[in-house]
Amino acid sequence: MRMPRRPTGAVKAACGALLAAVFLGLAAPAHAQFSEGYRFLEAVKKKEGDKVETLLGEPGSTVILTRDVSTGRGALHIVTERRDLVWLQYLAAKGADVNMRDDKGVTPLQLATSLGWVEGVAFLVERRADLDQPNDTGETPLISSVHRRDTAMMRILLKGGADPDRADNSGRSARDYARLDKDGQLLSVIESAAKPKSTAGKPGSAVYGPTF
């Protein structure tokens, strides 16, 4: 019986090239799918305004909504972390999602609050960011500001409409944590700055309108 011949070096090389071509052919679409988003986030990190403007200006581009594959963070997280108000305003005006959550449920507003960045918080409140959006632990921006004892930030959030009675995963709200403050300053801020809750739709609430 004749034994089959072993592949020659040339045949092996040809087979290897064929397999590589098939692999690259399959991988190329996935790479192309993420490459522009990666370039966009890198340009934002490096403050490369011209590159960012070019990528955002491409027809049908959605790179403004790109999330980092390892952290889930978007462009607003990047510029918030470095407390860059100019870039924050620019990207928000270009359509960046002010409520984008990273892999830990942290939004740009929550990040700005944890950093004590009052200007960033004020801008995001102005842009109608969700003031009561909790992270994965249930902590809201207001609860975070109470933990920090940051009364200026508390006032901004409360005047924007943040709910002082929204509880975290432990069952405690910003008001509950403020009550633990011995000098009563934090609770005083909540009592004076919190917006009254609407009674619309509640039993016995007054109804205003035309009478017939």
C-alpha positions in Angstrom: 0.0 0.0 0.0 1.4 3.4 -0.9 1.5 5.8 2.0 0.2 9.4 1.2 2.9 11.9 0.7 3.5 14.5 3.3 2.7 18.0 2.3 5.7 19.9 0.9 6.8 23.2 2.3 5.2 25.0 -0.5 1.8 23.3 0.1 2.1 24.0 3.9 2.7 27.7 3.1 -0.2 27.9 0.7 -2.5 26.3 3.3 -1.3 28.6 6.0 -1.9 31.6 3.8 -5.4 30.4 2.9 -6.3 29.9 6.6 -4.9 33.3 7.5 -6.9 34.9 4.7 -10.1 33.2 5.9 -9.5 34.3 9.5 -8.8 37.9 8.5 -11.8 37.9 6.3 -14.0 36.9 9.3 -12.3 39.3 11.7 -12.2 42.3 9.5 -15.9 43.3 9.8 -15.7 43.2 13.6 -12.5 45.2 13.6 -14.0 47.8 11.3 -17.1 48.0 13.4 -15.1 49.1 16.5 -12.1 50.9 15.0 -13.8 54.3 14.5 -15.2 54.3 18.0 -11.8 53.4 19.4 -10.2 56.2 17.4 -12.9 58.6 18.6 -12.4 57.8 22.3 -8.6 58.0 21.9 -8.9 61.4 20.3 -11.1 62.6 23.1 -8.6 61.4 25.7 -5.8 63.2 23.9 -7.8 66.3 23.3 -7.3 66.0 19.5 -10.1 68.3 18.5 -9.6 68.1 14.7 -9.8 64.3 14.7 -12.9 64.3 16.9 -14.6 66.9 14.6 -13.7 64.8 11.5 -15.1 61.6 13.0 -18.2 63.3 14.2 -18.7 64.9 10.8 -18.8 61.7 8.8 -22.2 61.0 7.3 -24.3 58.7 9.5 -21.7 58.6 12.2 -22.7 57.3 15.7 -19.3 57.4 17.3 -20.5 60.0 19.8 -22.3 57.0 21.5 -19.2 54.8 21.6 -18.6 53.0 24.9 -15.2 51.6 25.9 -15.3 47.8 25.6 -13.4 47.2 28.8 -15.2 49.8 31.1 -18.4 50.8 29.4 -17.4 54.4 29.7 -18.2 57.0 27.0 -16.7 60.3 25.9 -18.5 62.2 28.6 -17.0 60.0 31.3 -13.6 60.7 29.9 -13.9 64.5 30.0 -15.8 64.5 33.3 -13.0 62.6 34.9 -10.5 65.3 33.9 -13.0 68.0 34.9 -13.0 69.5 31.4 -16.0 71.8 31.1 -15.2 73.0 27.6 -15.1 69.4 26.2 -18.1 68.5 28.3 -20.2 71.3 26.7 -18.9 70.5 23.2 -19.7 66.8 23.3 -23.1 67.3 24.9 -23.9 69.8 22.1 -22.9 67.1 19.6 -25.4 64.7 21.0 -23.5 62.7 23.6 -25.8 60.8 26.0 -25.7 62.5 29.4 -27.2 59.5 31.0 -24.8 56.9 29.6 -24.0 54.3 32.3 -20.6 52.5 32.5 -20.2 48.9 33.5 -20.8 49.9 37.2 -23.9 51.9 36.4 -22.1 55.2 36.9 -23.3 58.2 34.8 -21.3 61.3 34.0 -23.4 63.2 36.7 -22.6 60.6 39.3 -18.9 60.7 38.4 -18.9 64.5 38.6 -20.6 64.3 42.0 -18.1 61.8 43.3 -15.3 64.1 42.2 -16.8 67.1 43.8 -16.8 68.9 40.5 -19.6 71.5 41.0 -19.3 73.2 37.6 -19.7 69.8 35.9 -22.7 68.9 38.0 -24.4 72.3 37.4 -23.9 71.9 33.6 -25.3 68.3 33.6 -28.3 69.4 35.7 -28.9 72.1 33.1 -28.7 69.5 30.3 -31.5 67.6 32.1 -29.4 64.6 33.1 -31.4 62.1 35.2 -30.8 63.4 38.7 -32.1 60.2 40.4 -30.3 57.6 38.3 -28.6 55.2 40.8 -25.4 53.3 40.2 -25.2 49.6 40.9 -25.2 50.2 44.6 -28.3 52.2 44.4 -26.5 55.5 45.2 -27.9 58.6 43.6 -25.9 61.8 42.9 -27.7 63.4 45.8 -26.8 60.6 48.2 -23.2 60.9 47.1 -23.2 64.6 47.7 -24.6 64.0 51.2 -21.8 61.5 51.9 -19.3 64.2 50.8 -21.1 66.8 53.0 -21.0 69.0 49.9 -23.8 71.5 50.6 -23.2 73.5 47.4 -23.7 70.4 45.3 -26.7 69.3 47.3 -28.4 72.6 46.6 -27.7 72.4 42.8 -29.2 68.9 42.7 -32.2 69.6 44.9 -33.1 72.8 43.1 -32.9 70.8 39.9 -35.5 68.4 41.3 -33.4 65.5 42.8 -35.5 63.3 45.1 -34.2 63.3 48.7 -36.3 60.3 49.5 -35.0 58.0 46.8 -33.4 55.0 48.7 -30.2 53.2 47.8 -29.8 49.4 48.0 -29.5 49.6 51.8 -32.9 51.2 52.1 -31.6 54.6 53.1 -32.2 57.9 51.3 -30.3 61.1 51.1 -32.7 62.5 53.8 -32.0 59.5 56.0 -28.2 60.0 55.7 -28.6 63.7 56.4 -30.4 62.9 59.6 -27.3 61.2 60.8 -25.4 64.5 60.6 -25.0 65.7 64.2 -25.1 69.5 63.5 -28.2 69.2 61.4 -26.7 71.2 58.5 -27.2 68.6 55.8 -30.9 68.1 56.8 -31.4 71.8 56.8 -30.2 72.1 53.2 -32.6 69.3 52.2 -35.5 70.9 54.0 -34.9 74.3 52.5 -33.8 73.4 48.9 -35.9 70.3 48.0 -38.7 70.9 45.6 -42.2 70.0 47.0 -43.5 66.7 45.7 -46.4 67.0 43.3 -49.8 65.9 44.7 -51.3 65.4 41.2 -53.2 62.2 40.9 -53.2 61.5 44.7 -56.6 60.9 46.4 -58.1 64.1 47.8 -55.8 66.3 45.8 -57.2 69.5 44.4 -58.2 69.6 40.8 -57.9 72.9 38.9 -59.6 73.6 35.7 -62.8 74.8 34.1 -66.1 74.1 35.8 -69.4 73.5 34.0 
